């Protein structure tokens, strides 16, 4: 596997401040294949996922497509606090510098509320709380993610900025336990955020600036045309 990592960092519960002893450490990154590999009969693999350690790497073009679609999971990589980055190159820093170009009001709203709604649908199927310890653990996790996605999505929608670490981690854990006891406890929270999205105007444009992202990707391709290393 030949690839060059442009940007990589610690994401997930550790980045949010929601980790507990024994929590997994998740890593996410962007890599570039040598440009000459894009000209052959078969396209290079666009994602590499490993466990132990848990790490996901997306090729630059795939990461950009996901981010332009508003994908919350990939988006957080360019908003991490500096201490959580484990690999940064000039091309990675350039991407951080144009992160606002990835955003649009509709895609942020649809993506974050969409992901939060997916979490809620999972909670709806969990019954009355009288399930196994493992299921209870997963239920609490889904509930925390629902609350986080709502909060972060609304912040990004209304300010154009994304704060990765939550303000009050214990409140998220408490909410998770409430939902374990009664899955319906998540419904009013989701409804309140849906209303908040409707009531607030976003400073974000109607469409992301794909030209800026395309320009960055072409610089990546030019840099790795002969298999060069990041400078």
C-alpha positions, 0 to 999 in steps of 0.5 A: 500500500503506497500512500502519503499522509497529508493530515491525521489526528485523533477524533471520536470520543477522545476529541469530544471529551466524552471518553472514559477509561477503556474507551477506544482511540479513533484516528482519522486521516487523509492520504494521497496516492502518487498521481501516476497511479490514477492513470492506470486501468484500475483505480487505487483503493480510496479508503484504508480501515484498520483496527488495533489501532482504530484508524481510517484513512481516506484518499484526498479526493474521496475525503473532499467529496465526503466533506463537501456533502457535509459528512460530520465524521470527516468534517471534524478532521479540519477543526481539531484542536492543534494538540490532537493532530498527529500528522500535518503537512503544508498541504494538510494545513492548506486544507485547514485554511480553506475549511470554510469552503467546504460548507453550505447551509443546506448540506450542514443542516441535512447532514447533521440532522440526518445523522442525528435522526439515524441515531434516534431511529436506532434508539427507537428500536431498543425497547423499554430499557430492559435489555442486556448490559452491552445493548445498554452501553450502545444505547447510551453511546447513540444517545450521546452522539445524537446530542453531540451531532445536534449541538455541533451541527447547530453551531456550524450552521449558525456560526460557520465554526465547529467546536469539537470538544463539548462544554459539559461532558457529564451532561452528555453521559447523563443524557445517555443514561436517561435515554437508556431508561426511556428512549422517548427522552431523546425525542424532545431534544431532537425536536428542539434542535430541528426547531432551532435550525428552522428558526435561525438563519445561517451565514453559510452560502447556499453551495460550498466553494467547490472551486477552492477545493478543486484547486487544492486537490489539483495542487495535491496531484501536482505535488505527487505527480512523480511520487514526491513527499510532502514538503 
